[in-house]
Amino acid sequence: MSDKPIYFKGLSALRFIAASAVIFHHIEQYKFWKGYPSIWGQEGMVGVFIDSLGHKAVSFFFVLSGFLITYLLLAEIRKTGTVALKKFYFRRILRIWPLYYVVVLLALFVLPLITSFDHWEGLMHDSMGLVVLLHMIILPNLLRVTSIQVVGANQAWSVGVEEQFYLIWPVLVRWFHKKLPLFLVLFILIKIGAQLFFAAGGQWFDGNTAKLSDQLATLLSHMQIEQMAVGGLGAWWLFAKRENWLSVVYHPISYVLSIALFLSFFIVDYHFIGITALEGFVFLILILNISTNPLMKIGLENKLMTYMGNISYGIYMIHTLVIALLITALESWSLSDSTFNVLLYVMAPLLTFGLAALSYRYFEQFFLRFKSRFAVVKSSTNRKS
């Protein structure tokens, strides 16, 4: 097998765009938490749009992670016959943990001393121990069954889901790589089936059992590992050169339909079990077309977008700290609503990009330079891989 680094064009730009979309979602959410006029949580098309900016961006990250990680694992198995689990976990730790823990610690112990968000302060004493514990062991997504939202780190739930996925995925791919398509399909169906079972259980059972069933259904709805499995299915199609499947993905009808469905996600509030899998396939079709379809000519590949994609993890992790601090600073001035919003919408992204660039250059790269010691397959596809 060639030792040429694995690379997929255009994905850095998509990653940056998705990370930026989350910023605007959280600007409106944090305005709502602070009691300012906000479109977050509102009914109607505008409310759906601002909500979807964040949630669909996270879904995109899940699909992309499943696609990239599965492809690299398959490349490693072809090269060595197995998956070096320790090396895989060390690569994940070096990329994810340092900035994750810095942001979480700042959000839990420093930000409350500087900012004031009433809905969070009421939980500081009653639930602080549980909140700290779940974030330290990278299980923040378990808080999704509660009303607790950690200002400055409420986006960490998705990092928890990804890390839990990374914990089991190399083992599963190593076990089932010879029957990977069948395994992935069953994995997706079992996940959706479990979610259906617990959602229905809330109606079948009574008392605490019904409450527990509802909580498990909620937890599974945010444990969007089926989207990562969908990404893995696309990785297998590409890696195994399944031309029959790829020809369907590359067909203009598939591409146009996926764009139409993608756009509909931002104006229609879909609510049915299995919507996350549908989202996964829509994002997968877009990812495969943009990054691997030789007939697709989309100008997303340039040095600036590649760099912004490299710092997108920092953008994602840092932006809520910036928004909380910026709102606190702006509300100390006597500003009109329009001026407040203009400054918030302009300064939040710019400050986030700047701090993410500094973090990447002076903090994250200190750890990233050790990743090569644990590399088995060369990859320039994704600095998060």
Helices and strands as residue ranges (DSSP letters): H 11-33, H 45-80, H 85-105, I 106-110, H 111-114, H 118-121, H 128-136, G 140-145, H 156-176, G 177-179, H 180-204, H 207-222, H 225-239, H 243-250, H 252-264, H 275-292, H 303-310, H 312-330, H 337-359, I 360-364, H 365-368, G 371-374
